[in-house]
């Protein structure tokens, strides 16, 4: 799990599950979207509005706003 704070200042929580990243709004406890990566996810780190994703085959950066 990682926290991501987009430029609008509204935080999101990112949770890895089955090759995808689910985004949740911690203020309302509602689903806010997802990003399919189709590979095993081993680590997540929030950096501003970006999410750094560690997979078994390398690293990737996901823009959670765009």
Secondary structure, DSSP 8 states (H G I E B T S, - for coil): -EEEE-TTS-EEEEEEETTEEEEEETTTTEEEEEEE--S-EEEEEEETTEEEEEETTEEEEEES--
